[in-house]
Amino acid sequence: MSRIKVTKLGQIIKKSGLKQKAIAQTMGISESSFYNKTSGKTNFTAAESLQLRDILGMSWEEYHDIFFADIVPNMEQEVKK
């Protein structure tokens, strides 16, 4: 996967009210692994990113912006041009 938008992801996690430890446990990964992924040190797998999207209740737009905006343009915005 590409580089994620760490700050935006952190804001969404904070807004969710969930603790990182609880999210990591739900995802089946260690807390340190989750920290490394959310800080951009290691990458989320595609499956993990989708799982995180579901856990945090992210919209598809938020998901795209955090995980893919640097490699895939937002198709809705491209169509509007």
N, C-alpha and C positions, 0 to 999 in steps of 0.2 A: 504494500500500500504506500501511498504518498505521505508526505509530511502533513500532519494534522494541525489545525488551528488550536493550539494549546489553551490560549486565554479564553476563547469562546467555549471550548469544551468545559473548562473549569467553571465558567459562569453558569452553564447549564447544569452541571453537577451540583453546584451550590444552590441554585434555584430549586432543584428537585427536593432538597432537604435530606437526601440520602447520604450516608457516610460511605467513604471510599471502601472501607473494610466490608460493609454489607454488599456493595455493588460487586466487589471482587469475589466474595463468597457466592453470590448469585450466578456469576459468570463461570465459577469453577476454577478461578486462578488465584494465585497468592496475592496478598496485599502489595508486596514489593513489585511483583510483575505488573499489577494494575497501575501502580505509581509510575513505573518506567514507561508504560504505554501512554498514560495521560500526560506525562511530561515530555513526550516525544523522543525519549531515549531508545525505545524499541517500538516496533510497529504492531498495530492491531491486525489480526487476520480479518479477512472479509466477514467471516462468520461472527467474530467477536464484535466488529463494528456494528453489525446488524443487531446483535444481541444487546449491545449497549444502547442503541437507538430505541429498542423496545423497552428496556428497563427505565430509561430516562424520559420516555414519552416524547422524543424529539420528532418534529415535523420532518418531512422528506427534504424540505428546503434547508433546515438547520443541519441535517445529516450531510447533505451534499456540500454545504458551505464548510463544514468542519473537516470532512474526510476527502473531498474530491475537487474542490473549487480550483485548486492549482493545476489540475490536469484535465478536467472535463468542464467545458463551459456550461452554464446553466441553460438548458435547452429552452425553457420558457422565455428567458430573456432574449435568447438568440432569435426565437421565432417572432417576438414582438418588434424586432428591429426592421 
